[in-house]
């Protein structure tokens, strides 16, 4: 009888221990599953803000080389836009652009004269500076040539100060002209020895 009680007691203790051990194992498995689910959800969020690394892989960003600090300089090709104040001024035109040095976003402006100015906010720009590295120089060259292309202007095409601006000159015969960028259906050109705009219907690309 005593032997039977001991065996029964041993079985109960064994059952209790096995149950106690299996519960944390099950809980641990559920925790790992929950973590994996959260991580997967974060990666698949449609409205999640892209990381800096992800932004750098965007096709509009192009690496230019290393700054003097050793950090990578990347230029946003999509950000390169001609400065409106270039209208009516003899070339070269000025361009606004954005670039990164490492993780820092910087706004830039150049008159394509070998110098550029920078701004942290895109409002007030500092004094012009010259490139301090080959990457800076490469960036400026890219900015000043990225939008430049050739086209043929049709005879009697007017070149204006803007879509609603006065006519700077009229192109008298079909000839090749240089374009420096586009704003909607209008292209910037120096066909009149000053930066003006010509409508897309007046050119052949």
Number of C-alpha atoms within 10 A of each C-alpha: 5 7 8 9 10 11 10 12 12 12 12 12 11 12 11 11 11 11 11 11 10 11 11 11 11 10 11 12 11 12 12 11 11 12 11 12 11 12 10 11 11 12 10 10 9 8 7 9 9 10 8 11 9 9 12 18 11 10 10 13 19 17 17 20 19 17 17 12 9 10 13 16 22 24 25 19 18 12 17 21 21 24 15 16 11 19 21 19 15 13 16 16 25 22 25 21 22 22 24 19 17 15 14 10 15 16 19 22 25 23 20 17 12 14 16 23 17 22 16 13 10 14 9 11 15 13 10 14 12 13 16 10 14 14 19 22 18 15 21 27 13 16 27 23 12 15 17 14 13 14 15 15 25 17 14 13 18 22 27 24 22 21 16 7 11 12 16 19 17 15 18 12 11 15 13 15 16 16 22 25 21 18 13 8 11 18 21 28 27 22 22 19 13 21 26 31 30 26 20 14 11 19 19 12 10
